Amino acid sequence: MNINRNILSTSLLLTLSSVFLLPYSSSDGFRFNFGYPFSFVTTYDWPNPIEANEILLMRVSIDIFPFLINVIIIYLIIYLAYEGIKKLKDSS
């Protein structure tokens, strides 16, 4: 199976946009998980505000393995749907 770059870029875009567009799941009020179908971005809500020597990214954790799994899952769904539609068009 050759990798279709258009489908891959679409699956990357959909995976990244799931962080901003889909609801989060909270585990304990301190940690908020984002991403679909597997959460790959975690933000931490510390009780004190961000200090002058701190940046916002110090409170964010990104897990690469669940991110790649999400990209693969979304790629396969889009690819199978594309191939199914192509077969339906060719048969008629």
C-alpha positions, -999 to 999 in steps of 0.1 A, spaced: 0 0 0 14 33 -11 9 63 13 -13 89 -2 1 123 8 -32 141 5 -49 116 28 -20 117 52 -20 155 54 -58 154 60 -55 129 88 -27 150 104 -49 180 102 -80 162 116 -59 148 145 -45 181 154 -78 199 151 -94 173 175 -75 190 203 -92 223 197 -127 211 185 -136 181 206 -144 181 243 -117 172 268 -117 146 295 -106 155 330 -91 129 353 -88 147 386 -93 185 380 -56 190 378 -49 173 345 -70 178 313 -66 154 284 -72 163 247 -73 144 215 -95 118 198 -97 87 197 -68 86 222 -57 116 242 -23 128 233 -22 163 248 -23 169 285 -25 203 302 -19 208 339 -38 233 359 -15 244 387 -30 264 415 -6 293 411 -6 315 380 22 315 354 52 333 367 76 356 348 103 330 344 78 304 331 63 297 297 29 282 289 44 252 273 58 241 307 22 231 316 16 211 284 26 175 277 24 160 242 26 122 238 39 112 204 29 75 204 -9 81 209 -6 110 183 8 86 157 -18 60 165 -46 86 160 -31 97 127 -29 60 115 -65 53 126 -79 84 109 -57 77 78 -71 42 75 -107 53 79 -103 80 52 -84 56 29 -109 28 32 -138 53 26 -120 67 -4 -114 32 -19 -150 21 -12 -164 52 -30 -139 46 -59 -151 10 -62 -188 21 -62 -181 46 -89 -162 21 -110 -189 -6 -108 -217 17 -119 
